[in-house]
Amino acid sequence: MSKESESITRRDRINKTLKALNPPWQIIPYRDGLDTSQLGCHAVEEYPTASGPADYALFVQGQLLGFIEAKRVSVGAEGVLKQAKRYSKTTFQGVGNWRGYRVPFLFSSNGELIYFLDVRQDNNLSRQI
């Protein structure tokens, strides 16, 4: 079992994966006064919601379209989608409303496995990607 901390998993695994995508995601920390309307393909770390900060908020062309909940390698990735669901329901900024979810694309990852949920679908089933 890995003793790797969540911060190491995020830095060494999840950030590298996001930066390797085409187009690459720019990873930035949240700060007060951040103008999210200017974010093109950005993952904002520690993005605030009414139920706590999301590990990553995914912005595309100024719209908040996803959340990623990260856990250390030793934690199962699928089980933590419930946190991303909570953030989607309690975000201060959403792009729609699908049965109370305000952000449509939810992910959880432990750096090795990635689970995805599109809350726009009525069946609300997650899948590994």
C-alpha positions as CSV (number, residue, x, y, z in Angstrom):
1,M,0.0,0.0,0.0
2,S,1.4,3.4,-1.0
3,K,2.0,6.0,1.7
4,E,1.9,8.7,-0.8
5,S,0.0,11.7,0.4
6,E,-2.9,13.3,-1.5
7,S,-0.8,16.4,-2.2
8,I,2.0,14.2,-3.8
9,T,-0.7,12.3,-5.8
10,R,-2.1,15.6,-7.0
11,R,1.3,17.1,-7.9
12,D,3.0,14.0,-9.4
13,R,0.0,12.2,-11.0
14,I,-3.1,14.2,-11.5
15,N,-1.4,17.5,-12.5
16,K,0.8,15.6,-14.9
17,T,-2.2,13.9,-16.5
18,L,-4.1,17.2,-16.9
19,K,-1.0,18.9,-18.4
20,A,-0.5,16.0,-20.9
21,L,-4.0,16.3,-22.4
22,N,-4.5,17.9,-25.8
23,P,-5.1,20.8,-25.3
24,P,-3.2,20.9,-22.0
25,W,-5.0,22.2,-18.9
26,Q,-3.4,25.1,-17.0
27,I,-3.5,24.5,-13.3
28,I,-3.8,27.5,-11.1
29,P,-4.6,28.1,-7.4
30,Y,-7.8,29.7,-6.4
31,R,-7.5,33.3,-5.2
32,D,-10.0,35.9,-4.1
33,G,-11.1,38.0,-7.0
34,L,-10.2,35.4,-9.6
35,D,-12.0,36.3,-12.9
36,T,-13.2,32.9,-14.0
37,S,-14.8,34.4,-17.2
38,Q,-11.2,34.6,-18.6
39,L,-10.3,30.9,-18.0
40,G,-10.1,29.0,-21.2
41,C,-8.9,25.5,-20.3
42,H,-8.0,25.8,-16.6
43,A,-8.1,23.6,-13.5
44,V,-8.5,25.8,-10.5
45,E,-7.2,24.2,-7.3
46,E,-9.1,24.5,-4.0
47,Y,-12.1,26.1,-5.6
48,P,-14.6,27.2,-2.9
49,T,-18.2,25.8,-2.7
50,A,-20.7,26.1,0.1
51,S,-19.7,22.6,1.3
52,G,-15.9,23.1,1.2
53,P,-13.2,23.5,-1.4
54,A,-13.1,21.2,-4.5
55,D,-9.7,19.9,-5.3
56,Y,-10.1,21.0,-8.9
57,A,-12.7,23.1,-10.7
58,L,-12.6,22.7,-14.5
59,F,-13.3,25.9,-16.5
60,V,-13.7,25.9,-20.3
61,Q,-14.2,29.3,-22.0
62,G,-15.2,30.9,-18.7
63,Q,-17.7,28.2,-17.7
64,L,-17.4,25.9,-14.7
65,L,-18.1,22.5,-16.3
66,G,-16.5,20.0,-14.0
67,F,-15.0,19.1,-10.6
68,I,-12.3,16.6,-9.8
69,E,-12.0,15.1,-6.4
70,A,-8.5,13.7,-5.7
71,K,-7.4,11.2,-3.2
72,R,-4.1,9.5,-2.4
73,V,-3.3,6.3,-4.3
74,S,-4.3,4.0,-1.4
75,V,-7.9,5.4,-1.4
76,G,-10.4,4.0,-3.9
77,A,-11.3,6.6,-6.6
78,E,-14.9,5.5,-7.2
79,G,-16.1,6.0,-3.7
80,V,-15.2,9.6,-3.5
81,L,-17.4,10.7,-6.4
82,K,-19.9,11.6,-3.7
83,Q,-17.7,14.5,-2.7
84,A,-17.7,15.8,-6.3
85,K,-21.5,15.4,-6.4
86,R,-21.8,17.5,-3.2
87,Y,-19.6,20.2,-4.7
88,S,-21.8,20.2,-7.9
89,K,-24.9,20.8,-5.8
90,T,-23.3,23.5,-3.6
91,T,-21.3,25.5,-6.0
92,F,-21.7,29.3,-6.1
93,Q,-21.3,29.2,-9.9
94,G,-23.1,26.7,-12.1
95,V,-24.0,26.3,-15.8
96,G,-27.3,24.6,-15.4
97,N,-29.5,22.5,-13.1
98,W,-29.9,18.7,-13.5
99,R,-31.9,17.4,-10.5
100,G,-30.0,19.8,-8.3
101,Y,-26.6,19.4,-9.8
102,R,-25.2,22.7,-11.2
103,V,-22.0,21.4,-12.7
104,P,-22.4,18.5,-15.2
105,F,-19.0,16.6,-15.3
106,L,-17.7,15.0,-12.2
107,F,-14.5,13.1,-11.8
108,S,-12.6,11.3,-9.0
109,S,-9.1,10.0,-9.2
110,N,-6.4,8.5,-7.0
111,G,-3.8,9.2,-9.6
112,E,-4.1,5.7,-11.0
113,L,-7.8,5.3,-11.6
114,I,-10.3,7.9,-12.9
115,Y,-14.0,7.7,-12.5
116,F,-16.4,9.9,-14.4
117,L,-20.0,10.9,-14.0
118,D,-22.2,13.0,-16.3
119,V,-25.0,14.2,-14.1
120,R,-27.1,15.2,-17.0
121,Q,-27.9,11.5,-17.6
122,D,-30.9,10.3,-15.6
123,N,-29.4,7.0,-14.7
124,N,-26.5,8.8,-12.8
125,L,-24.1,5.9,-13.3
126,S,-20.4,6.5,-13.0
127,R,-17.8,4.7,-15.1
128,Q,-14.0,4.2,-15.0
129,I,-12.2,6.0,-17.9
